[in-house]
């Protein structure tokens, strides 16, 4: 198993640095494909939010997203069940496209 660190992508997304965001997504996509070719299970996380999770969730090689810290923080505002449902819907939408 390998976990891809998505922090640079998330930071670029949050700061509106579109080209950096695209470059990081490309790098993460290539890494997930390579890890999968090596027979590794691919996980990803660090900084993922409702606003930036979909492109990462869309990678077919990613089997797990580590988003617990965000969900617990978000649950303060909307409740844990609502936070989980919203994230799950975004992840499902990403996989269905």
VEXPAMI-440155 format. One record per residue: residue number from 1; residue in three letters; chain; x, y, z of N, C-alpha, C, O in turn. Coordinates in Angstrom, 2 decimals, always signed. Last residue first. Layout:
BEGIN
[r NUM "ALA" "A" [X Y Z] [X Y Z] [X Y Z] [X Y Z]]
...
! end
This chain:
BEGIN
[r 97 "UNK" "A" [-18.42 +9.68 -13.32] [-18.20 +10.50 -14.53] [-17.23 +9.85 -15.48] [-16.93 +10.41 -16.54]]
[r 96 "UNK" "A" [-18.54 +8.30 -10.99] [-19.56 +7.98 -12.01] [-19.33 +8.74 -13.31] [-20.00 +8.47 -14.30]]
[r 95 "UNK" "A" [-16.65 +9.25 -9.25] [-16.44 +7.91 -9.83] [-17.41 +7.61 -10.96] [-17.13 +6.76 -11.81]]
[r 94 "UNK" "A" [-17.76 +11.70 -8.51] [-16.46 +11.66 -9.20] [-16.24 +10.34 -9.89] [-15.70 +10.29 -10.99]]
[r 93 "UNK" "A" [-20.05 +10.85 -7.13] [-20.18 +11.65 -8.36] [-18.89 +11.58 -9.18] [-18.93 +11.42 -10.40]]
[r 92 "UNK" "A" [-18.83 +9.65 -4.90] [-19.62 +8.83 -5.83] [-19.78 +9.55 -7.17] [-19.68 +8.93 -8.23]]
[r 91 "UNK" "A" [-17.68 +11.92 -3.72] [-16.84 +10.82 -4.16] [-17.57 +9.94 -5.17] [-16.99 +9.54 -6.17]]
[r 90 "UNK" "A" [-19.99 +13.40 -3.12] [-18.97 +13.97 -4.01] [-18.07 +12.87 -4.57] [-17.74 +12.88 -5.75]]
[r 89 "UNK" "A" [-21.24 +11.60 -1.34] [-21.90 +11.97 -2.59] [-20.91 +12.56 -3.59] [-20.97 +12.26 -4.79]]
[r 88 "UNK" "A" [-19.37 +11.61 +0.76] [-19.64 +10.36 +0.02] [-20.30 +10.65 -1.31] [-19.96 +10.03 -2.32]]
[r 87 "UNK" "A" [-19.60 +14.25 +1.64] [-18.34 +13.78 +1.07] [-18.56 +12.51 +0.25] [-18.01 +12.37 -0.84]]
[r 86 "UNK" "A" [-22.28 +14.22 +2.56] [-21.87 +15.16 +1.52] [-20.58 +14.69 +0.85] [-20.47 +14.74 -0.37]]
[r 85 "UNK" "A" [-22.16 +12.21 +4.54] [-23.03 +12.05 +3.37] [-22.61 +12.97 +2.23] [-22.58 +12.56 +1.07]]
[r 84 "UNK" "A" [-20.35 +13.40 +6.36] [-20.03 +12.13 +5.71] [-20.87 +11.94 +4.45] [-20.34 +11.56 +3.41]]
[r 83 "UNK" "A" [-21.84 +15.66 +7.13] [-20.51 +15.81 +6.53] [-20.12 +14.55 +5.77] [-19.61 +14.62 +4.65]]
[r 82 "UNK" "A" [-24.12 +14.52 +8.27] [-24.26 +15.36 +7.07] [-22.92 +15.52 +6.36] [-22.86 +15.51 +5.13]]
[r 81 "UNK" "A" [-22.95 +13.19 +10.47] [-23.69 +12.44 +9.45] [-23.80 +13.24 +8.16] [-23.60 +12.69 +7.08]]
[r 80 "UNK" "A" [-21.81 +15.35 +11.93] [-20.98 +14.30 +11.35] [-21.71 +13.54 +10.24] [-21.13 +13.29 +9.19]]
[r 79 "UNK" "A" [-22.69 +18.78 +11.36] [-22.95 +17.46 +11.93] [-22.18 +16.38 +11.20] [-21.92 +16.49 +10.00]]
[r 78 "UNK" "A" [-21.87 +21.23 +10.47] [-23.06 +20.65 +9.83] [-23.44 +19.29 +10.42] [-24.44 +18.71 +9.99]]
[r 77 "UNK" "A" [-19.80 +22.15 +12.21] [-20.72 +23.09 +11.57] [-21.99 +22.44 +11.04] [-23.07 +23.02 +11.15]]
[r 76 "UNK" "A" [-18.45 +19.94 +13.08] [-18.76 +20.98 +14.07] [-19.84 +21.91 +13.52] [-20.68 +22.41 +14.26]]
[r 75 "UNK" "A" [-17.83 +18.56 +10.80] [-18.99 +18.11 +11.58] [-19.37 +19.11 +12.67] [-20.51 +19.11 +13.14]]
[r 74 "UNK" "A" [-15.44 +19.58 +9.92] [-16.67 +20.04 +9.26] [-17.91 +19.67 +10.07] [-18.92 +20.37 +10.03]]
[r 73 "UNK" "A" [-13.70 +18.08 +11.56] [-13.77 +19.54 +11.65] [-15.06 +20.08 +11.07] [-15.69 +20.96 +11.66]]
[r 72 "UNK" "A" [-14.24 +15.51 +10.58] [-14.50 +15.82 +11.99] [-14.59 +17.34 +12.19] [-15.47 +17.82 +12.90]]
[r 71 "UNK" "A" [-13.44 +15.81 +7.90] [-14.82 +15.47 +8.24] [-15.15 +15.80 +9.69] [-16.23 +16.31 +9.98]]
[r 70 "UNK" "A" [-10.67 +16.37 +8.11] [-11.60 +17.35 +7.53] [-13.03 +17.07 +7.96] [-13.76 +17.99 +8.35]]
[r 69 "UNK" "A" [-9.83 +13.93 +9.24] [-9.59 +15.19 +9.94] [-10.55 +16.27 +9.43] [-11.16 +16.99 +10.21]]
[r 68 "UNK" "A" [-10.54 +11.97 +7.27] [-11.15 +12.01 +8.60] [-11.00 +13.33 +9.31] [-11.94 +13.81 +9.94]]
[r 67 "UNK" "A" [-9.63 +11.30 +4.84] [-10.31 +12.60 +4.94] [-10.93 +12.80 +6.31] [-11.75 +13.70 +6.50]]
[r 66 "UNK" "A" [-8.07 +9.46 +2.73] [-7.92 +9.76 +4.15] [-8.38 +11.19 +4.38] [-7.65 +12.15 +4.15]]
[r 65 "UNK" "A" [-9.51 +7.20 +0.55] [-9.18 +8.60 +0.78] [-9.13 +8.84 +2.28] [-10.05 +8.46 +3.00]]
[r 64 "UNK" "A" [-8.70 +4.31 -1.29] [-9.05 +4.90 +0.00] [-8.63 +6.36 +0.02] [-7.54 +6.71 -0.44]]
[r 63 "UNK" "A" [-8.04 +3.58 -3.84] [-8.96 +2.71 -3.12] [-9.43 +3.32 -1.80] [-10.44 +2.89 -1.24]]
[r 62 "UNK" "A" [-7.27 +4.80 -6.92] [-7.35 +5.17 -5.50] [-8.44 +4.36 -4.83] [-9.62 +4.45 -5.19]]
[r 61 "UNK" "A" [-7.50 +4.19 -9.59] [-6.55 +3.41 -8.79] [-6.68 +3.67 -7.29] [-6.24 +2.85 -6.48]]
[r 60 "UNK" "A" [-9.18 +6.04 -10.78] [-9.68 +4.67 -10.56] [-8.76 +3.83 -9.68] [-9.21 +2.85 -9.09]]
[r 59 "UNK" "A" [-9.72 +9.22 -9.63] [-8.65 +8.31 -10.05] [-9.09 +6.87 -9.77] [-9.34 +6.53 -8.61]]
[r 58 "UNK" "A" [-11.75 +10.64 -8.42] [-12.00 +10.11 -9.76] [-10.89 +9.18 -10.25] [-11.11 +8.43 -11.20]]
[r 57 "UNK" "A" [-10.73 +11.68 -6.12] [-11.66 +10.54 -6.00] [-11.92 +9.88 -7.35] [-12.28 +8.71 -7.42]]
[r 56 "UNK" "A" [-9.41 +13.85 -7.24] [-8.64 +12.76 -6.64] [-9.50 +11.51 -6.54] [-9.04 +10.40 -6.84]]
[r 55 "UNK" "A" [-11.54 +15.49 -8.12] [-10.53 +15.00 -9.07] [-9.70 +13.84 -8.53] [-9.32 +12.95 -9.29]]
[r 54 "UNK" "A" [-13.08 +15.82 -5.57] [-13.57 +15.08 -6.74] [-12.49 +14.64 -7.73] [-12.52 +13.48 -8.15]]
[r 53 "UNK" "A" [-11.98 +17.42 -3.52] [-11.88 +15.96 -3.45] [-12.20 +15.26 -4.77] [-11.63 +14.20 -5.05]]
[r 52 "UNK" "A" [-12.22 +20.16 -3.20] [-11.13 +19.65 -4.04] [-11.05 +18.13 -4.11] [-10.12 +17.60 -4.72]]
[r 51 "UNK" "A" [-14.39 +20.91 -1.60] [-14.09 +21.66 -2.81] [-13.05 +21.05 -3.72] [-12.99 +21.39 -4.90]]
[r 50 "UNK" "A" [-14.37 +19.31 +0.67] [-15.48 +19.20 -0.27] [-15.13 +19.83 -1.61] [-15.53 +19.33 -2.66]]
[r 49 "UNK" "A" [-10.83 +18.45 +0.84] [-12.05 +19.08 +1.32] [-13.18 +18.82 +0.33] [-12.98 +18.20 -0.71]]
[r 48 "UNK" "A" [-7.63 +17.25 +1.77] [-8.81 +17.13 +0.90] [-10.05 +17.69 +1.60] [-10.28 +17.45 +2.78]]
[r 47 "UNK" "A" [-5.38 +17.25 +3.39] [-5.91 +18.52 +2.93] [-7.14 +18.44 +2.05] [-7.65 +19.48 +1.62]]
[r 46 "UNK" "A" [-4.60 +14.15 +2.80] [-3.94 +15.33 +3.37] [-4.47 +16.58 +2.71] [-4.07 +16.94 +1.61]]
[r 45 "UNK" "A" [-4.50 +11.32 +0.50] [-5.05 +12.20 +1.51] [-4.12 +13.32 +1.91] [-2.99 +13.41 +1.42]]
[r 44 "UNK" "A" [-4.92 +8.03 -0.80] [-4.54 +9.43 -0.97] [-5.16 +10.25 +0.15] [-6.22 +9.90 +0.67]]
[r 43 "UNK" "A" [-3.76 +4.77 -1.80] [-4.56 +5.62 -0.93] [-4.10 +7.05 -1.17] [-3.01 +7.27 -1.70]]
[r 42 "UNK" "A" [-3.48 +1.89 -3.74] [-3.25 +3.33 -3.68] [-4.28 +3.99 -2.76] [-5.48 +3.81 -2.91]]
[r 41 "UNK" "A" [-1.64 -1.06 -3.57] [-2.94 -0.45 -3.35] [-2.70 +1.03 -3.09] [-1.82 +1.39 -2.31]]
[r 40 "UNK" "A" [+0.69 -2.07 -6.06] [+0.41 -1.44 -4.78] [-1.02 -0.94 -4.72] [-1.55 -0.44 -5.71]]
[r 39 "UNK" "A" [+1.57 -3.05 -8.46] [+0.78 -3.94 -7.61] [+0.48 -3.37 -6.23] [+0.07 -4.10 -5.33]]
[r 38 "UNK" "A" [+2.72 -1.38 -10.21] [+3.63 -2.12 -9.34] [+2.90 -3.09 -8.41] [+3.53 -3.84 -7.67]]
[r 37 "UNK" "A" [+0.48 -0.14 -11.24] [+1.23 -1.06 -12.11] [+2.20 -1.92 -11.31] [+2.48 -3.06 -11.68]]
[r 36 "UNK" "A" [-0.10 +1.52 -9.05] [-1.01 +0.44 -9.40] [-0.32 -0.60 -10.28] [-0.50 -1.80 -10.10]]
[r 35 "UNK" "A" [+2.02 +3.32 -9.24] [+1.89 +2.48 -8.05] [+0.99 +1.29 -8.32] [+1.28 +0.17 -7.89]]
[r 34 "UNK" "A" [+1.34 +4.49 -11.74] [+2.59 +3.76 -11.56] [+2.52 +2.82 -10.36] [+2.92 +1.66 -10.45]]
[r 33 "UNK" "A" [-1.13 +5.73 -11.14] [-1.03 +4.72 -12.20] [+0.22 +3.86 -12.03] [+0.16 +2.64 -12.16]]
[r 32 "UNK" "A" [-0.33 +7.51 -9.16] [-1.31 +6.48 -8.83] [-1.30 +5.36 -9.88] [-1.44 +4.19 -9.54]]
[r 31 "UNK" "A" [+1.48 +9.12 -10.56] [+1.95 +8.30 -9.43] [+0.97 +7.19 -9.10] [+1.37 +6.07 -8.79]]
[r 30 "UNK" "A" [-0.24 +10.33 -12.42] [+0.85 +9.48 -12.89] [+1.37 +8.57 -11.77] [+1.67 +7.40 -12.01]]
[r 29 "UNK" "A" [-1.88 +11.75 -10.62] [-2.44 +10.75 -11.53] [-1.37 +9.78 -12.01] [-1.57 +8.57 -12.01]]
[r 28 "UNK" "A" [-0.03 +13.47 -9.45] [-0.72 +12.48 -8.62] [-1.34 +11.38 -9.47] [-1.32 +10.21 -9.09]]
[r 27 "UNK" "A" [+0.66 +15.00 -11.72] [+1.68 +14.24 -11.00] [+1.04 +13.15 -10.15] [+1.52 +12.01 -10.13]]
[r 26 "UNK" "A" [-1.81 +16.16 -12.31] [-1.15 +15.31 -13.30] [-0.11 +14.41 -12.62] [-0.02 +13.22 -12.90]]
[r 25 "UNK" "A" [-2.21 +17.65 -9.99] [-3.16 +16.59 -10.35] [-2.54 +15.62 -11.35] [-2.72 +14.41 -11.24]]
[r 24 "UNK" "A" [-0.07 +19.43 -10.22] [-0.10 +18.49 -9.11] [-1.07 +17.34 -9.39] [-0.77 +16.19 -9.07]]
[r 23 "UNK" "A" [-0.87 +20.86 -12.50] [+0.40 +20.13 -12.50] [+0.42 +19.08 -11.40] [+0.88 +17.96 -11.61]]
[r 22 "UNK" "A" [-3.25 +22.03 -11.63] [-3.26 +21.09 -12.76] [-2.01 +20.22 -12.76] [-2.07 +19.02 -13.00]]
[r 21 "UNK" "A" [-2.18 +23.67 -9.60] [-3.20 +22.67 -9.29] [-3.24 +21.60 -10.39] [-3.25 +20.41 -10.10]]
[r 20 "UNK" "A" [-0.59 +25.38 -11.05] [+0.03 +24.50 -10.06] [-0.92 +23.36 -9.70] [-0.49 +22.22 -9.52]]
[r 19 "UNK" "A" [-2.62 +26.67 -12.53] [-1.59 +25.89 -13.23] [-0.88 +24.92 -12.27] [-0.61 +23.78 -12.64]]
[r 18 "UNK" "A" [-4.17 +27.89 -10.42] [-4.74 +26.93 -11.36] [-3.67 +26.07 -12.03] [-3.82 +24.84 -12.08]]
[r 17 "UNK" "A" [-4.25 +28.78 -7.46] [-3.12 +28.65 -8.38] [-3.44 +27.53 -9.38] [-3.04 +26.39 -9.19]]
[r 16 "UNK" "A" [-6.03 +29.19 -5.37] [-6.41 +29.59 -6.72] [-5.28 +29.55 -7.73] [-5.35 +30.23 -8.76]]
[r 15 "UNK" "A" [-5.56 +28.20 -2.90] [-4.97 +29.50 -3.20] [-5.28 +29.98 -4.61] [-4.84 +31.06 -5.01]]
[r 14 "UNK" "A" [-6.74 +25.71 -3.00] [-7.26 +26.69 -2.04] [-6.76 +28.10 -2.35] [-7.46 +29.08 -2.09]]
[r 13 "UNK" "A" [-5.09 +24.46 -4.92] [-6.53 +24.64 -5.15] [-7.07 +25.75 -4.27] [-7.77 +26.65 -4.75]]
[r 12 "UNK" "A" [-2.63 +24.42 -3.61] [-2.75 +25.14 -4.88] [-4.22 +25.43 -5.19] [-4.55 +26.51 -5.67]]
[r 11 "UNK" "A" [-3.35 +22.76 -1.44] [-2.90 +24.14 -1.22] [-3.06 +24.97 -2.48] [-3.56 +26.09 -2.43]]
[r 10 "UNK" "A" [-3.95 +20.37 -2.80] [-4.99 +21.05 -2.02] [-4.62 +22.51 -1.75] [-5.47 +23.39 -1.83]]
[r 9 "UNK" "A" [-1.41 +19.75 -3.91] [-2.59 +19.95 -4.77] [-3.65 +20.76 -4.03] [-4.19 +21.72 -4.57]]
[r 8 "UNK" "A" [+0.06 +19.44 -1.57] [+0.45 +20.48 -2.52] [-0.70 +20.79 -3.48] [-0.94 +21.95 -3.82]]
[r 7 "UNK" "A" [-1.35 +17.22 -0.29] [-1.26 +18.55 +0.29] [-0.91 +19.65 -0.69] [-1.54 +20.71 -0.66]]
[r 6 "UNK" "A" [-1.59 +14.57 -0.88] [-2.30 +15.51 -1.75] [-2.19 +16.96 -1.28] [-2.87 +17.83 -1.82]]
[r 5 "UNK" "A" [+0.43 +11.88 -0.99] [+0.20 +13.09 -0.21] [-0.37 +14.16 -1.14] [+0.30 +14.60 -2.08]]
[r 4 "UNK" "A" [-0.60 +8.58 -1.35] [-0.15 +9.79 -2.04] [-0.53 +11.00 -1.21] [-1.67 +11.14 -0.77]]
[r 3 "UNK" "A" [+0.43 +5.69 +0.16] [-0.48 +6.82 +0.27] [+0.14 +8.02 -0.42] [+1.27 +8.42 -0.11]]
[r 2 "UNK" "A" [+0.43 +2.25 -0.70] [+1.11 +3.54 -0.70] [+0.06 +4.62 -0.55] [-1.06 +4.50 -1.06]]
[r 1 "UNK" "A" [+0.85 -1.17 +0.00] [+0.00 +0.00 +0.00] [+0.89 +1.23 +0.00] [+1.96 +1.24 +0.61]]
! end
